[in-house]
Amino acid sequence: MMWGYSWTWGAMLLMGGWMLLWLLALGGVIWALARLLTRGSQPTTPGGQAPDRALDLLRERYARGEVDAETYESMRARLHGTPPQ
């Protein structure tokens, strides 16, 4: 016999609420760690640098024939910061 010390609905709801709170906190910590660890893992080219989207777009335009060879070389040199050859 428990002599009046039984679990009430309020106590069970409170215990469930605390469990939910701890699960949310644990999920937040896991999410933050995953975000922190994957932040620096940007895709790189074989040279170790991040891919240059502008240069990729220029190459695509050249491949489609939208720009000629002279314009391509001029724009590529400008993107690299070197004088055109």
C-alpha positions in Angstrom: 0.0 0.0 0.0 1.4 3.5 -0.9 -0.5 5.5 1.7 -1.5 8.3 -0.6 1.8 8.7 -2.5 0.6 7.9 -6.0 1.6 9.5 -9.3 -0.9 12.0 -10.4 -1.5 13.2 -14.0 0.2 16.5 -13.2 3.3 14.8 -12.0 3.5 12.6 -15.0 3.0 15.5 -17.4 5.7 17.5 -15.6 8.1 14.6 -15.8 7.3 14.1 -19.5 7.8 17.8 -20.1 11.3 17.7 -18.5 12.2 14.7 -20.5 11.1 16.5 -23.7 13.1 19.6 -22.7 16.3 17.5 -22.2 15.8 15.7 -25.5 15.5 19.1 -27.3 18.6 20.4 -25.5 20.6 17.3 -26.5 19.4 17.6 -30.1 20.4 21.2 -30.1 23.9 20.4 -28.9 24.3 17.7 -31.5 23.0 20.0 -34.2 25.4 22.8 -33.1 28.4 20.4 -33.1 27.5 19.0 -36.5 27.1 22.6 -37.9 30.4 23.7 -36.4 32.4 20.6 -37.6 31.0 20.9 -41.2 31.3 24.6 -41.6 34.9 24.5 -42.9 34.4 21.7 -45.3 33.6 23.6 -48.4 34.3 21.8 -51.7 37.8 22.5 -53.1 39.5 22.1 -56.4 42.7 20.0 -56.7 44.8 23.0 -56.0 43.2 23.3 -52.6 41.3 26.5 -53.2 37.5 26.9 -53.2 36.0 26.8 -56.7 35.5 30.1 -58.4 31.9 30.3 -59.5 32.5 33.3 -61.8 35.2 31.3 -63.7 33.0 28.3 -63.9 30.2 30.5 -65.5 32.7 32.0 -67.9 33.8 28.5 -69.0 30.2 27.4 -69.5 29.5 30.5 -71.6 32.6 29.8 -73.7 31.6 26.2 -74.1 28.1 27.2 -75.3 29.7 29.6 -77.8 28.3 32.8 -76.1 31.8 34.4 -76.0 34.7 34.0 -78.4 38.2 33.0 -77.5 39.6 36.5 -77.3 36.8 37.6 -74.9 37.2 34.5 -72.9 40.9 35.0 -72.4 40.4 38.7 -71.5 37.7 37.9 -69.0 39.6 35.0 -67.5 42.7 37.1 -67.0 40.7 39.8 -65.4 39.1 37.3 -63.0 42.6 35.9 -62.1 44.0 39.5 -61.7 46.6 39.0 -64.3 47.1 41.0 -67.5 45.8 39.3 -70.7 48.3 37.6 -72.9 
